[in-house]
Amino acid sequence: MTTTGIWHPFTQMKSFEPLGAVVEAKGAWLTLSDGRRILDGISSWWVTNHGHSHPKIAKAISDQAHQFDQVILADFGHGPAAQLAERLADILPGELQHVFYSDDGSTSVEVAIKMTVQARANQNEGHRKRIVTFDGAYHGDTVGAMSVSARGVFNEAFQHLLFDVDSLPYNDIPALQSFFAEHGAEVNAVIVEPLIQGAGGMRFSTPDFIAELDRLCEQHGAYWIADEVMTGLGRAGTMFAVQQANAVPDVICVSKGITGGTLPLGLTICNPEIYARFLGADKSQAFLHGHSYTGNPIACAAALASLELFQEEQTLDRVAQITSRYEHIASQFAALPNTKNIRYRGGIFAYEVDGGGGGYLDPTGRKIRDKVFEQGLYIRPLGNTVYLMPPFCISTEDLDWALGLMLEATRDL
């Protein structure tokens, strides 16, 4: 028997009960209907980089909503979308300056794939058919995004719908070089999560790996797409992860933290060479893709306010302070007999816990989640991968407290 209600994402609904009902959120903290205060240890799915209900972003949303709300971007322009595109062009590396707006991370990836495929078709480069991705990748849940993600529990029911890709080992420079030596002239595009694979288990790569990918794509005329949906906007320690490798992708996907976690917004930003391939005598060469809420003015206003906060609040310095606290405590986690692969970068701290079968369905991490939640910390492990990714506004005292709870819960397990 079923009852009317919310169908929660990534959740087995049989016998499921929510952890609570949120009635207020301020800074790094959630308040539940029963009065409990819970520290948001994953930035509400990696989006609230400045913290909840930031007054500057809230005011920008209110001001824009009172001026005008939704505008069809197919035939009209408006200030917030134009200003956001200009601001992003200023802070992105290289000549990434042509912004295509969409709704979320998955659709920003979907747009990037279609954009690179049609760019080849418009120039009669049909021989470049290979799409390259990496093992452990997760790029979203639409069909194209699933196709360039690792095959596994997230998409196994849809295997017959997915197109074929070449999957290479993540962070393996020799394998990358070998593949391009043999197939470089056939590659349309490579898509990668630079420095950190998120949902794949917080797997890290070196900046050298991203730099070599950049070099090989340039050498062989292949496009490369940086999926910075999670790693962008300070999460990896710099404004964009690719900057740590001095690399410039042909296309970059941005979402999650772009609005400070207030409103959904996706952006796919390409260089002039790709953009020019869509300029033709008739509409057949145009990029025939869009969304009803493309370039929503209120979301763009929130994003502009969020970007201003990086300067006003010296946000990247705050991220560096978070990293230093991770560095301080990492050895204590490494000393536990049931942990391995302790790692941290930017605002992310992660490790694996022994005791189960490993992977996304391993229940070990959930035991730690339940233990720390009882004491006021919310985390959401990826199977036996336990991680902390708090809002950048978290105080040193709260961060040390959260890490201490995780250390104690892992030791007890």
C-alpha positions as CSV (number, residue, x, y, z in Angstrom):
1,M,0.0,0.0,0.0
2,T,1.3,3.5,-0.8
3,T,0.4,6.9,0.5
4,T,0.8,10.3,-1.1
5,G,4.0,12.0,-0.3
6,I,7.6,12.9,-1.4
7,W,9.6,10.4,-3.4
8,H,13.1,11.1,-2.1
9,P,16.1,11.0,-4.4
10,F,18.7,8.3,-4.1
11,T,16.6,6.6,-1.5
12,Q,15.0,3.2,-1.0
13,M,11.6,4.3,0.0
14,K,10.5,1.0,1.6
15,S,10.3,1.7,5.4
16,F,12.1,5.0,4.9
17,E,11.6,7.8,7.4
18,P,13.2,11.2,7.0
19,L,15.9,12.3,9.6
20,G,13.7,15.2,10.4
21,A,11.9,18.3,9.0
22,V,14.0,21.4,8.5
23,V,12.2,24.6,9.6
24,E,15.2,27.0,9.5
25,A,18.7,27.1,8.2
26,K,21.3,29.7,9.0
27,G,25.0,29.6,8.2
28,A,26.3,26.0,8.7
29,W,23.4,24.9,10.8
30,L,20.0,23.4,10.2
31,T,17.1,23.6,12.8
32,L,14.6,20.8,12.8
33,S,11.0,20.9,13.8
34,D,11.7,19.2,17.1
35,G,14.2,21.9,18.0
36,R,17.4,20.1,17.3
37,R,20.2,22.0,15.6
38,I,22.2,19.9,13.1
39,L,25.5,21.0,11.5
40,D,25.3,20.6,7.8
41,G,28.4,18.6,7.0
42,I,27.9,18.2,3.3
43,S,26.7,21.7,2.4
44,S,23.3,20.3,1.6
45,W,24.6,18.2,-1.3
46,W,27.6,20.3,-2.0
47,V,25.8,23.6,-2.9
48,T,25.7,26.0,0.1
49,N,29.3,27.2,-0.1
50,H,28.6,30.5,1.7
51,G,26.2,28.9,4.2
52,H,22.4,28.9,4.4
53,S,20.2,32.0,4.1
54,H,23.1,34.4,3.4
55,P,21.5,37.9,3.7
56,K,23.3,39.3,0.6
57,I,22.0,36.5,-1.7
58,A,18.6,36.6,-0.1
59,K,18.4,40.4,-0.8
60,A,19.5,39.9,-4.4
61,I,16.8,37.3,-4.9
62,S,14.2,39.6,-3.4
63,D,15.2,42.7,-5.3
64,Q,15.2,40.8,-8.6
65,A,11.9,39.1,-8.0
66,H,10.3,42.5,-7.4
67,Q,11.8,43.9,-10.7
68,F,11.1,41.0,-13.1
69,D,11.1,37.2,-12.7
70,Q,11.2,34.9,-15.7
71,V,12.1,36.0,-19.2
72,I,12.2,33.8,-22.3
73,L,15.9,33.8,-23.3
74,A,15.2,32.6,-26.8
75,D,14.1,36.0,-28.0
76,F,15.0,38.4,-25.2
77,G,18.1,39.3,-23.2
78,H,18.3,40.7,-19.7
79,G,20.8,42.3,-17.4
80,P,21.4,39.5,-14.8
81,A,22.2,36.9,-17.5
82,A,24.5,39.3,-19.4
83,Q,26.2,40.4,-16.2
84,L,26.8,36.9,-15.0
85,A,28.2,35.8,-18.4
86,E,30.6,38.8,-18.3
87,R,31.6,38.0,-14.7
88,L,32.3,34.4,-15.4
89,A,34.4,35.3,-18.5
90,D,36.5,37.5,-16.2
91,I,37.3,34.8,-13.7
92,L,37.5,31.7,-15.9
93,P,40.8,30.7,-17.4
94,G,41.6,31.2,-21.1
95,E,38.9,32.3,-23.5
96,L,35.9,30.5,-21.9
97,Q,33.4,33.2,-22.6
98,H,30.2,31.9,-24.3
99,V,27.7,30.9,-21.7
100,F,24.8,28.5,-22.4
101,Y,22.3,28.5,-19.5
102,S,20.4,25.5,-18.2
103,D,18.9,24.1,-15.0
104,D,21.4,21.9,-13.1
105,G,24.6,19.9,-13.2
106,S,23.3,17.0,-15.2
107,T,21.9,19.2,-17.9
108,S,25.0,21.3,-18.0
109,V,26.9,18.1,-18.9
110,E,24.2,17.0,-21.4
111,V,24.6,20.4,-23.1
112,A,28.4,20.0,-23.2
113,I,28.2,16.6,-24.9
114,K,25.7,17.8,-27.5
115,M,27.6,21.0,-28.0
116,T,30.9,19.1,-28.9
117,V,29.2,16.5,-31.0
118,Q,27.3,19.1,-33.1
119,A,30.4,21.3,-33.4
120,R,32.1,18.4,-35.2
121,A,29.0,17.7,-37.3
122,N,28.7,21.3,-38.4
123,Q,32.3,21.1,-39.7
124,N,32.0,17.7,-41.3
125,E,34.3,16.1,-38.9
126,G,32.3,12.9,-38.6
127,H,35.4,10.7,-38.2
128,R,35.8,12.1,-34.6
129,K,33.3,9.9,-32.9
130,R,35.0,8.8,-29.7
131,I,33.9,10.2,-26.4
132,V,36.4,9.5,-23.6
133,T,35.6,9.3,-19.9
134,F,37.2,7.8,-16.8
135,D,36.5,4.9,-14.5
136,G,34.7,6.0,-11.4
137,A,33.2,9.0,-13.2
138,Y,29.8,10.4,-12.2
139,H,28.4,13.2,-14.4
140,G,24.7,13.1,-13.7
141,D,21.5,11.2,-14.3
142,T,20.2,12.3,-17.7
143,V,20.8,9.7,-20.5
144,G,23.8,11.5,-22.0
145,A,25.3,12.2,-18.6
146,M,24.8,8.6,-17.5
147,S,26.5,7.5,-20.8
148,V,29.7,9.3,-19.9
149,S,29.6,8.1,-16.3
150,A,31.0,4.8,-14.9
151,R,28.7,1.8,-15.5
152,G,27.3,0.6,-12.2
153,V,24.5,0.9,-9.6
154,F,23.5,4.4,-10.7
155,N,22.7,3.4,-14.3
156,E,22.6,-0.3,-14.7
157,A,18.9,-0.4,-15.4
158,F,19.4,1.9,-18.4
159,Q,22.4,0.2,-20.0
160,H,20.4,-0.4,-23.3
161,L,19.8,3.3,-23.6
162,L,23.4,4.5,-23.1
163,F,25.9,5.2,-25.9
164,D,29.3,3.7,-26.0
165,V,32.4,5.5,-24.7
166,D,36.0,4.8,-24.1
167,S,36.7,4.6,-20.4
168,L,40.3,5.1,-19.2
169,P,41.8,4.8,-15.7
170,Y,41.5,7.9,-13.6
171,N,44.7,9.6,-12.7
172,D,46.8,7.3,-14.9
173,I,49.0,9.4,-17.2
174,P,50.7,6.5,-19.1
175,A,47.3,5.0,-20.0
176,L,46.1,8.4,-21.2
177,Q,49.2,8.8,-23.3
178,S,48.9,5.3,-24.8
179,F,45.3,5.9,-25.7
180,F,46.0,9.2,-27.5
181,A,49.0,7.7,-29.3
182,E,46.6,5.2,-30.9
183,H,43.3,7.0,-31.2
184,G,44.0,10.7,-30.8
185,A,42.8,11.6,-34.3
186,E,39.4,9.9,-33.7
187,V,38.6,11.6,-30.4
188,N,35.7,14.1,-30.3
189,A,35.9,15.0,-26.7
190,V,37.2,14.0,-23.3
191,I,35.1,14.7,-20.1
192,V,36.7,14.7,-16.7
193,E,36.0,15.8,-13.1
194,P,39.3,17.7,-12.5
195,L,41.2,16.8,-9.3
196,I,38.2,15.2,-7.5
197,Q,35.6,12.6,-8.6
198,G,32.7,13.4,-6.3
199,A,30.0,10.7,-6.3
200,G,32.5,8.1,-7.5
201,G,33.9,8.2,-4.0
202,M,35.9,11.4,-3.5
203,R,38.7,10.0,-5.6
204,F,41.6,12.5,-6.2
205,S,43.8,13.0,-9.2
206,T,47.0,15.1,-9.4
207,P,47.2,18.4,-11.2
208,D,49.8,16.8,-13.4
209,F,47.2,14.4,-14.7
210,I,44.9,17.3,-15.7
211,A,47.8,19.2,-17.2
212,E,48.8,16.2,-19.4
213,L,45.2,15.7,-20.5
214,D,45.1,19.4,-21.5
215,R,48.4,19.0,-23.5
216,L,47.3,15.8,-25.3
217,C,43.9,17.2,-26.3
218,E,45.6,20.3,-27.7
219,Q,48.1,18.2,-29.6
220,H,45.5,15.9,-31.1
221,G,42.8,18.5,-31.7
222,A,40.4,16.9,-29.3
223,Y,38.0,18.9,-27.2
224,W,38.0,18.4,-23.5
225,I,35.2,19.1,-21.1
226,A,35.8,20.0,-17.4
227,D,32.9,18.9,-15.2
228,E,33.3,21.4,-12.4
229,V,29.8,21.0,-11.1
230,M,31.2,20.0,-7.7
231,T,34.8,21.0,-7.9
232,G,34.2,24.6,-9.0
233,L,33.5,27.7,-6.9
234,G,36.2,27.1,-4.3
235,R,35.4,23.5,-3.3
236,A,38.8,22.2,-4.5
237,G,40.7,25.1,-2.9
238,T,40.8,27.4,-6.0
239,M,38.0,29.1,-7.8
240,F,38.1,26.4,-10.4
241,A,40.0,23.1,-10.0
242,V,41.6,23.4,-13.5
243,Q,43.5,26.4,-12.3
244,Q,45.7,24.2,-10.1
245,A,46.9,22.5,-13.3
246,N,47.2,25.7,-15.3
247,A,44.9,24.0,-17.8
248,V,42.2,25.5,-20.0
249,P,39.4,23.3,-21.1
250,D,37.4,23.9,-24.3
251,V,34.1,23.6,-22.3
252,I,33.5,23.9,-18.6
253,C,30.3,22.8,-16.7
254,V,29.3,24.8,-13.6
255,S,26.3,24.4,-11.2
256,K,25.8,23.5,-7.5
257,G,27.5,26.3,-5.7
258,I,27.0,29.0,-8.4
259,T,24.0,30.4,-6.6
260,G,25.2,29.7,-3.1
261,G,22.8,26.9,-2.9
262,T,19.7,29.0,-3.2
263,L,18.3,28.3,-6.7
264,P,19.0,25.7,-9.4
265,L,21.2,27.0,-12.2
266,G,23.5,25.2,-14.7
267,L,26.0,26.8,-17.1
268,T,28.0,25.3,-20.0
269,I,30.7,27.7,-21.1
270,C,32.8,27.2,-24.2
271,N,35.6,28.9,-26.1
272,P,35.2,31.0,-29.3
273,E,36.3,28.2,-31.6
274,I,33.4,25.9,-30.6
275,Y,30.9,28.8,-30.6
276,A,31.9,29.9,-34.1
277,R,31.0,26.4,-35.4
278,F,27.3,27.1,-34.8
279,L,27.3,30.4,-36.8
280,G,25.7,29.6,-40.1
281,A,23.4,30.9,-42.9
282,D,20.3,29.2,-41.5
283,K,19.0,27.7,-38.3
284,S,20.0,24.2,-39.1
285,Q,23.5,24.8,-37.8
286,A,22.2,26.6,-34.6
287,F,22.4,24.8,-31.3
288,L,18.8,23.7,-31.1
289,H,18.6,23.0,-27.3
290,G,17.0,24.9,-24.5
291,H,15.0,24.9,-21.2
292,S,12.0,26.9,-20.2
293,Y,14.0,28.4,-17.3
294,T,17.2,29.1,-19.3
295,G,19.0,32.1,-17.7
296,N,16.3,32.7,-15.1
297,P,16.9,36.3,-13.9
298,I,16.4,35.5,-10.2
299,A,18.9,32.6,-10.3
300,C,21.4,34.8,-12.2
301,A,21.0,37.5,-9.6
302,A,21.7,35.0,-6.8
303,A,24.8,33.8,-8.7
304,L,26.1,37.4,-9.1
305,A,25.7,38.0,-5.3
306,S,27.4,34.7,-4.6
307,L,30.4,35.5,-6.8
308,E,30.7,39.0,-5.1
309,L,30.9,37.2,-1.7
310,F,34.1,35.4,-2.7
311,Q,35.8,38.8,-2.8
312,E,33.9,40.5,0.1
313,E,34.4,37.6,2.6
314,Q,37.7,36.4,1.3
315,T,36.1,33.0,0.8
316,L,39.2,31.2,-0.6
317,D,41.1,32.2,2.5
318,R,38.4,30.5,4.5
319,V,38.8,27.4,2.4
320,A,42.5,27.4,3.1
321,Q,41.8,27.6,6.8
322,I,39.5,24.6,6.5
323,T,42.3,22.7,4.7
324,S,44.8,23.5,7.5
325,R,42.4,22.0,10.1
326,Y,42.2,18.8,7.9
327,E,45.9,18.7,7.8
328,H,46.2,19.0,11.5
329,I,43.9,16.0,12.3
330,A,44.6,13.7,9.3
331,S,47.3,11.7,11.2
332,Q,44.7,10.8,14.0
333,F,42.4,9.3,11.4
334,A,45.3,7.5,9.8
335,A,46.2,5.9,13.1
336,L,42.9,4.1,13.3
337,P,43.1,0.4,12.4
338,N,39.9,0.5,10.3
339,T,40.6,3.5,8.1
340,K,42.6,3.9,4.9
341,N,43.3,6.5,2.2
342,I,42.9,9.6,4.3
343,R,42.9,12.5,2.0
344,Y,41.9,16.1,1.8
345,R,41.8,18.9,-0.7
346,G,40.2,22.4,-0.4
347,G,37.0,22.0,1.6
348,I,36.8,18.2,1.4
349,F,38.1,15.6,3.9
350,A,37.6,11.9,3.0
351,Y,38.6,8.4,4.0
352,E,37.5,4.8,3.6
353,V,36.3,2.6,6.5
354,D,36.9,-1.2,6.5
355,G,34.2,-3.6,7.7
356,G,31.9,-4.2,4.7
357,G,32.2,-5.1,1.0
358,G,33.3,-1.7,-0.2
359,G,31.6,0.5,-2.8
360,Y,28.4,2.6,-2.8
361,L,26.1,-0.1,-1.3
362,D,28.4,-0.9,1.6
363,P,26.4,0.0,4.8
364,T,29.5,0.8,6.9
365,G,29.4,4.5,6.3
366,R,25.8,4.7,7.3
367,K,26.7,3.4,10.8
368,I,29.0,6.4,11.2
369,R,26.4,8.7,9.9
370,D,23.8,7.5,12.4
371,K,26.3,7.8,15.3
372,V,27.3,11.4,14.5
373,F,23.8,12.5,13.7
374,E,22.7,11.6,17.2
375,Q,25.2,14.2,18.4
376,G,24.2,16.9,16.0
377,L,26.3,16.4,12.8
378,Y,24.8,15.4,9.4
379,I,27.0,13.7,6.9
380,R,26.1,11.4,3.9
381,P,28.8,8.8,3.2
382,L,29.2,7.2,-0.2
383,G,29.1,3.6,0.9
384,N,32.2,3.1,3.0
385,T,33.7,6.4,1.9
386,V,33.1,8.9,4.7
387,Y,33.6,12.6,3.9
388,L,33.1,16.0,5.3
389,M,32.3,19.0,3.0
390,P,30.9,21.8,5.2
391,P,29.9,25.3,4.1
392,F,32.9,27.6,3.9
393,C,31.5,29.9,6.7
394,I,31.9,27.1,9.3
395,S,33.8,28.3,12.4
396,T,37.1,26.6,13.4
397,E,35.5,25.5,16.6
398,D,32.5,23.8,14.8
399,L,34.8,22.2,12.2
400,D,37.1,20.7,14.9
401,W,34.0,19.5,16.8
402,A,32.6,17.8,13.6
403,L,36.0,16.2,12.8
404,G,36.2,15.0,16.4
405,L,32.8,13.4,16.2
406,M,33.7,11.6,13.0
407,L,37.0,10.4,14.6
408,E,35.3,9.0,17.7
409,A,32.5,7.3,15.7
410,T,35.0,5.7,13.3
411,R,37.1,4.5,16.3
412,D,34.1,3.1,18.0
413,L,33.0,1.2,14.9
